[in-house]
Amino acid sequence: MSQSKQALLVLEDGTSYRGSHVGQEGTTGGEICFNTGMTGYQEIYTDPSYFGQIIVNTTSHIGNYGVRLLEEEESASIKISGLVCNSFSHGYSRQQADTSLQAYFESANIVGISDIDTRHLVRHIREKGAMNAIISSEILDEKELRDELGKIPSMAGLELSSVVSTKEAYYVGDEATAKWRVAVMDYGVKKSILNHLASRGCFCKVFPARTATSEILAWGPDGYFISNGPGDPASMDYAVVTMNDLLATGRPLFGICLGHQLLALASGIGTYKMHNGHRGLNHPVKNLITGRSEVTSQNHGFGVIADDVYAAENVEVTHVNLNDKTVEGIRLKDKPAFSVQYHPEASPGPHDSHYLFDNFTDLLAAYTK
């Protein structure tokens, strides 16, 4: 490797890796985590839930099928802080692609590093847990880079949803033909979630994270959707207040990922930072209501405290993770409200869990009838 093409990755515990720089030359930092999905890198990089994080892709080749602008983006811009991968393809083979991943990263000023032994790195993170890290292609002295790493805040206690949320409310769906009006709380919502709601007859108004409840109710929604998003749910007192206000109306409510954690907090259930989180496309989950299992797409570094859930009188567990028995879904016993920790929109991922959107529209239909 020539000096100009080198890059350095330093972890919070002092572990370091040298490789080749990809994307924009520069320095970037954040919490390092890994995603085990074999495809869908563009959807991952544009998912607002990854804001503030450096992603390690465990699949060997990244960039080989290029980038499709708009069609495969989950938000208007790349949200990850940086990329770590084993082999980075500067060219691409897919004819439908609009550009290369390298050009995509350069346009968004995303810094990355390749030619890293990602198997070793992932094993290290699995053992030591999620931690902050920094990548640089301009600072190649480890001591100097460690000093820069010390300036990066911990993800625990960090409120990020209001940073990635829309600044102005907007609409998704066809109001003329829609059956229901759904107020979407945008804490980092993915486009594919909105598309699933719209395709099922929902006309959605997407509200900024810190919108007053009175403004939400003034629109006259039939139900509410509470979105995914980045950061520590325990730092979002404002969102828990909104959640309780919405629940008090008795209208149907559906939460995904961060929305699941907020429903738990509003029900007196605590959350915690996981050792290394769940991120990938093949996590097995059991639906305790139907007895069936589903393969799910997941992306979360925080979870709900299982003991609190099982002790809550008004909450029923609906889904559990078959790998580690963490709580993957809950519903309230006295209100038409439910949530799941994983991502049923599955972009990217398997389609096993699409039925949850149908469950939500069934609640909307029953309420409006």
Residue pairs with C-beta under 8 A, 6 or more apart in sequence:
1 19
1 20
1 115
3 140
5 20
5 21
6 18
6 19
6 20
6 21
6 137
6 140
7 18
7 19
7 20
7 21
7 22
7 111
7 112
7 113
7 135
7 136
7 137
7 140
8 16
8 17
8 18
8 19
8 113
8 135
8 136
8 137
8 139
8 140
8 142
8 145
9 16
9 17
9 18
9 19
9 84
9 113
9 116
9 133
9 134
9 135
10 16
10 133
10 134
10 142
10 145
10 146
10 149
11 32
11 124
11 131
11 132
11 133
12 131
12 132
12 133
12 149
13 128
13 131
14 146
15 124
16 142
17 113
17 116
17 117
17 121
19 113
19 114
19 115
19 116
20 88
20 113
20 114
20 115
21 111
21 112
21 113
21 114
21 137
22 83
22 85
22 88
22 102
22 105
22 112
22 113
22 114
23 83
23 102
23 105
23 106
23 110
23 111
23 112
24 105
24 106
24 108
24 109
24 110
24 111
25 111
25 137
25 138
26 109
26 111
26 136
26 137
26 138
27 111
27 134
27 135
27 136
27 137
27 138
27 139
27 145
27 148
28 54
28 81
28 82
28 110
28 111
28 134
28 135
28 136
29 54
29 81
29 82
29 132
29 133
29 134
29 135
29 148
29 149
29 151
29 152
30 52
30 53
30 54
30 80
30 81
30 82
30 132
30 133
30 152
31 52
31 53
31 54
31 130
31 131
31 132
31 133
31 154
31 155
31 301
32 53
32 54
32 56
32 84
32 125
32 130
32 131
32 132
32 133
33 53
33 54
33 55
33 56
33 125
33 130
33 276
33 277
33 279
33 301
34 55
34 56
34 57
34 58
34 118
34 121
34 122
34 125
34 276
34 279
35 44
35 55
35 56
35 57
35 58
35 279
35 280
35 299
36 58
36 59
36 279
36 280
36 281
36 282
37 44
37 57
37 59
37 279
37 280
37 281
37 282
37 297
37 348
37 349
38 59
38 281
39 59
39 281
39 348
40 281
40 347
40 348
40 349
41 57
41 62
41 63
41 101
42 67
42 68
42 72
42 73
42 101
42 104
43 72
43 73
43 74
43 192
43 347
43 348
44 50
44 55
44 57
44 80
44 299
44 348
45 55
45 78
45 79
45 80
45 83
45 110
46 73
46 74
46 75
46 77
46 78
46 79
47 74
47 75
47 79
47 188
47 190
47 228
47 299
48 74
48 75
48 79
48 164
48 188
48 189
48 190
48 228
48 229
48 230
49 79
49 188
49 190
49 228
49 229
49 230
49 257
49 258
49 299
49 300
50 79
50 80
50 230
50 299
51 79
51 80
51 81
51 160
51 163
51 164
51 188
51 230
51 231
52 81
52 155
52 158
52 160
52 230
52 231
53 80
53 81
53 155
53 230
54 80
54 81
54 82
54 83
54 84
54 133
54 135
55 80
55 82
55 83
55 84
56 84
56 85
56 118
56 121
56 122
56 125
57 83
57 84
57 85
57 86
57 118
58 118
58 119
58 122
60 86
60 87
61 86
61 87
61 89
62 83
62 85
62 86
62 87
62 88
62 89
62 101
62 114
63 88
63 89
63 90
63 92
63 100
63 101
63 102
64 89
64 92
64 93
65 92
65 93
65 94
65 97
66 92
66 93
66 94
66 97
66 98
66 99
66 100
66 101
67 92
67 97
67 98
67 99
67 100
67 101
67 103
67 104
68 96
68 97
68 98
69 98
69 99
73 191
74 190
74 191
74 192
74 347
75 164
75 190
75 191
77 108
78 104
78 105
78 108
78 110
79 164
79 230
80 110
82 110
82 111
82 112
82 113
82 135
83 105
83 110
83 111
83 112
83 113
84 112
84 113
84 114
84 116
84 118
84 121
84 135
85 112
85 113
85 114
85 116
85 118
86 114
86 115
86 116
86 117
86 118
87 114
87 115
88 101
88 102
88 112
88 114
88 115
89 100
89 101
90 100
90 102
91 100
92 100
92 101
105 111
105 112
111 135
111 136
111 137
112 135
113 135
113 137
125 131
125 276
126 276
129 275
129 276
130 155
130 273
130 274
130 275
130 276
130 277
130 301
132 149
132 152
132 154
132 155
133 149
134 145
134 148
134 149
134 152
136 145
136 148
139 145
139 148
155 231
155 232
155 273
155 301
156 232
156 273
157 232
157 234
157 235
158 231
158 232
158 235
159 231
159 232
159 235
159 236
160 188
160 229
160 230
160 231
161 187
161 188
161 209
161 229
161 230
161 231
161 236
161 239
161 258
162 187
162 208
162 209
162 210
163 230
164 187
164 188
164 229
164 230
165 186
165 187
165 188
165 208
165 209
165 210
165 229
166 186
166 206
166 207
166 208
167 208
168 208
169 205
169 206
169 207
169 208
169 211
170 205
170 206
171 203
171 204
171 205
171 206
172 184
172 194
172 195
172 197
172 198
172 203
172 204
172 206
173 194
173 197
173 198
173 202
173 203
173 204
174 198
174 203
175 203
177 201
178 198
178 201
178 202
178 203
179 201
179 202
179 361
179 364
179 365
179 368
180 201
180 202
180 203
180 222
180 223
180 361
180 364
180 365
180 368
181 202
181 203
181 204
181 205
181 219
181 220
181 221
181 222
181 223
182 197
182 202
182 203
182 204
182 205
182 221
182 222
182 223
182 224
182 225
182 364
183 204
183 205
183 207
183 216
183 219
183 221
183 223
183 224
183 225
183 246
184 194
184 197
184 204
184 205
184 206
184 207
184 224
184 225
184 227
185 207
185 209
185 211
185 216
185 224
185 225
185 226
185 227
185 239
185 242
185 259
186 206
186 207
186 208
186 209
186 227
186 229
187 209
187 226
187 227
187 228
187 229
187 236
187 239
187 258
187 259
187 262
188 227
188 228
188 229
188 230
188 258
189 206
189 227
189 228
189 229
190 227
190 228
190 343
190 345
190 347
192 345
192 346
192 347
193 225
193 227
193 228
193 256
193 345
194 204
194 206
195 345
196 344
196 345
196 354
196 357
197 204
197 225
197 357
197 360
198 204
200 357
200 358
200 361
201 361
202 361
202 364
204 225
205 219
205 221
207 215
207 216
209 229
209 238
209 239
210 238
211 242
213 241
213 242
213 245
213 246
216 224
216 242
216 246
217 249
221 251
222 251
222 252
222 364
222 367
222 368
223 251
223 252
223 253
223 254
223 360
223 363
223 364
223 367
224 246
224 251
224 252
224 253
224 254
225 253
225 254
225 255
225 256
225 259
225 360
226 243
226 253
226 254
226 255
226 256
226 258
226 259
226 262
226 263
226 339
227 255
227 256
227 257
227 258
227 259
228 256
228 257
228 258
228 259
228 299
228 343
229 257
229 258
230 258
231 258
232 271
232 273
232 302
233 239
233 258
233 261
233 262
233 265
233 271
233 302
234 265
234 270
234 271
234 302
236 262
236 265
239 262
240 262
240 265
240 266
243 262
243 263
243 265
243 266
244 266
246 253
247 253
247 266
247 332
247 335
247 337
250 335
250 336
251 336
251 367
252 336
252 337
252 360
252 363
252 364
252 367
253 263
253 335
253 336
253 337
253 338
254 337
254 338
254 339
254 356
254 357
254 359
254 360
254 363
255 262
255 263
255 337
255 338
255 339
255 340
256 339
256 340
256 342
256 343
256 344
256 345
257 299
257 300
257 340
257 341
257 342
257 343
258 300
259 339
260 304
260 329
260 330
260 339
260 340
260 341
261 271
261 302
261 303
261 304
261 341
263 330
263 332
263 337
263 338
263 339
264 270
264 271
264 304
264 308
264 309
264 315
264 330
264 339
265 271
267 312
267 314
267 315
267 330
267 332
268 308
268 312
269 304
269 305
269 308
269 309
269 312
269 315
269 330
270 304
270 305
270 308
271 302
271 303
271 304
271 305
272 302
272 303
272 304
272 305
273 301
273 302
274 300
274 301
274 302
274 303
276 301
277 299
277 300
277 301
277 302
278 298
278 299
278 300
278 321
278 326
278 341
278 342
279 298
279 299
279 300
280 297
280 298
281 295
281 297
281 346
281 348
281 349
281 350
282 295
282 350
283 295
283 296
283 297
283 298
283 321
283 323
283 342
284 293
284 294
284 295
284 296
284 321
284 322
284 323
285 293
285 294
285 295
285 296
285 319
285 320
285 321
285 322
285 328
285 329
285 342
285 353
286 292
286 293
286 294
286 319
286 320
286 322
287 293
287 294
287 318
287 319
287 329
288 317
288 318
288 319
288 320
289 318
293 322
294 350
294 352
294 353
295 350
295 352
296 328
296 342
296 343
296 344
296 346
296 349
296 350
296 352
296 353
297 342
297 343
297 345
297 346
297 347
297 348
297 349
297 350
297 353
298 341
298 342
298 343
299 343
300 341
300 342
303 326
303 327
303 341
304 327
304 330
304 341
306 325
306 326
306 327
309 315
309 317
309 327
309 330
310 317
314 332
314 333
314 334
315 330
315 331
315 332
315 333
316 330
316 331
316 332
316 333
317 327
317 329
317 330
318 329
318 330
318 331
318 338
318 340
319 327
319 328
319 329
319 340
319 341
319 342
320 326
320 327
320 328
320 329
321 327
321 328
321 341
326 341
327 341
328 340
328 341
328 342
329 338
329 339
329 340
329 341
330 338
330 339
331 337
331 338
331 339
332 338
336 363
336 366
336 367
338 359
338 360
340 353
340 356
342 353
343 349
343 353
344 353
344 354
344 355
344 356
344 357
345 354
345 357
346 352
346 353
346 354
